[in-house]
Amino acid sequence: MMKNFLSCICAMVLSISLPGGSTAASDADYQQAMRALTTNDYSSALRYLESAMTQDPDNLKYASEYRQAAIRSKDFDRSVAFFEKLAASRPQSANIHLNFGFAYVDKIPTAGSITQVILANKALNEFSRAVELDPNWINYYTRGASYLFWPKIFNRAPLGVADLEKALKIQSTGPRRSYYVKVYVSLGDGYWKTDQLDKALEIWRLGLKQFPGNQQLKFRLEHKGAELQDTIESSFDPNKRVDTDLRELWIAS
Amino acid sequence: MDSFVKLKACLGIVLLCIFNHAGSAQSTRPAMRFEEVGAKAGVRVQHHTRSFPGRTGDVLRMFTSGGAAVAVGDYDNDGFDDIFVTDSEAGKPNHLFHNNGDFTFTDVAVKAGVAGGNDPLSIVSDALWFDYDNDGKPDLLIARFGTPILYHNEGNGKFKDVTASSGLNKFGNTIAVIAFDYDNDGYLDLLFGNYFKPVNLLDLKDPRVLPNDLDNATNGGGVTLWHNTGKGTFQEVTEKAGLGKITGWTLDIGHGDLNNDGLQDFYIACDYGTDHVFLNNGDGTFREVTEKATGWDTKKGMNADIADYDNDGWLDIYVTNITDEYMKECNMLWHNNGDGTFTDVSRETGTCDTGWGWAAKFADLDNDGWLDLFVVNGLRSAGPESYVPLILPVITTPGLDITDPNNWPPIGNRSWSGYQKKRLFHNLGNGAFKEISAEAGVDNQLDGRGIGVADFDNDGRLDLVQTNANQPLLLYHNVTAHAGNWIELKLTGVKSNRDAIGARVTLQTSSGTQIREVDGGNGYAGQSMRRIHFGLGSATKIDRLEIRWPSGHVESVTVPINRISTVEEGRGIVSR
């Protein structure tokens, strides 16, 4: 009974995470945008993608492509403003809140150190809203990972660990996806950040068993002390761009 | 053994010899060593930050927690550099430590008439020796959150307050001041760096005085430039010189000839937002070149020291920012590319992380011919709790007016980036620095602010004064055992300003070429000795020593090594 319930949840999660529900019109806009991107015509691409998202606001693919185009054209404020408007018009859409949060994250490396904190906090609020609306794998993973970026002094890593443990639980009930490896890496980092090195090693080992050859996991298991610390801290450097491209969700095995 | 094997063996021996030689060169490089002698030397005085009344007093005190400054100068021309140290609390005296010549000092501030300045409506924040009237006697400027005080050196151990007649009557919340002759008319001008906008923090009508943005603040005090008329007075020329548009929270200014055109340029380090680079047009005006030179930044610039750390003949700039567990700004070591652009090489050189940085000074502390770098840091060392988590709601609450101190929680006994170890970076001469503060004996954890570098015992090894906010002064005596050879030059301008500020000296030995400029107070809250110091390493002969005076006159001189020499413009070596 329980197993069935979890399978249902998992199927639901996948159906929400994957792009879908696109209309012919929105898809046509999306195709126009993709064509514009091939010639680096970001202005047109962003306009077409905004049109596509307005017609199909829940579509993760449109949103992800839009943000990636905005990153390339450095239109961070436009992206934030667009998602803000979209979220206001569709406040119950978890996918919009998720991407709204990512729009803030995308801007962080370009901002000053204090603005980075403000943006990270705004992103976290949107990720929390996404979890409230739809407690699925991507939302738990995203919020959990985002908590880990906060300096230790703010004591948010334990919250990140809790979210990532939930994400792990969700992914352990369905078919294996290549992107699930991210949870093993991040959860281990979360344990490391909360001074639970044994648990960190255990989850990284478990992850490597599931995803043999993963370089991030291998590196973490092969190094310790200052080298491990440097690697982990470097992966949470707010001045480095975080990969927020979601396409793995629909192209991964 | 065939010839190929022989060749390999020979090559191996040659390589081994090369590596062994390199290794021995490294191991024989003299290690630096300092002894803290503040108490023994009689300079162990406590600085006090200004306290403010009321609920917001706590916050204002924190935002004004500078003011611990040092200015080194030989006010009585006895050949030994003296030390002026500021206090900031109401009624607390400044200190003028006369150098007795035996590494002890006597506080003569009251007798000399320079102890005052911390009155109920003014806060002493910085100090500067400069000979504004070219009479050969260093005068003293006291910068304040208030109007400055200009003391004329009367030459008899006493100073006379000439502020009223000097024209320096404008209120400003000045935190930094440098003297340089920007128009090369032979008289030293003054550039003030102002932190808050010009409102009296001790008599606030409107409490909203804090930065309006913590990355891009536009409500700071900017800078003010005062032209020395040569008649004992100064005239404000900020707008005329093209500096009126700066609205940043200036914490420091460093000057130097950044583009090797013979004119003095400057770098402004600003808290809460971008720094600025200005080049001198040579007609009494400056042009801002920040965008091309360094780009705009959002960091918390605290310090600007200027020197040629890599001996390539171009002046570089070191700026401290905030790097801590919760903020990863990284300092900036702006390498001068010689084409109007600078590249930040702080990460590559290992000088990026110095905690909550304040003053930083380049100095060749082991006389090996390469400039080392001493950096002080730490905001507030108090109780075990941190103030940082309390700031988060202030920063992240939408619409909260952060300019109002009432919206900031009291800090109480909390620490904020406190107990940070000072950093001493040994220049390895290969583009990298090695942090050696512990082995050198300077890794104290006080809340450092200013640094004064000087050779207080005239032994050719540079000593260090470190001021600390609300904490005692430290004096580090350089006792490095195997320091290299050296020369020191006291330059006296004739056509140029008498202090020779802005003079560039180029030294060539078998080891290479070095440059130095006489600076008028570069570096946060600290003026170093005016004498030029060169470390020569093992070189015993100077191939070329050339002085380019601010007037444009260029002369070559011959000086003995391991001696202090006095050079007068146009006359070469003269007796002191």
Interface residues (C-beta under 8 A of the other chain):
Chain A: A111 G112 S113 I114 T115 V117 I118 N121 K122 P151 K152 I153 F154 N155 D237 P238 N239
Chain B: L214 D215 N216 G273 T298 K299 K300 I322 E325 Y326 M327 K328 E329 S386 V388 P389 L392 I395 T396
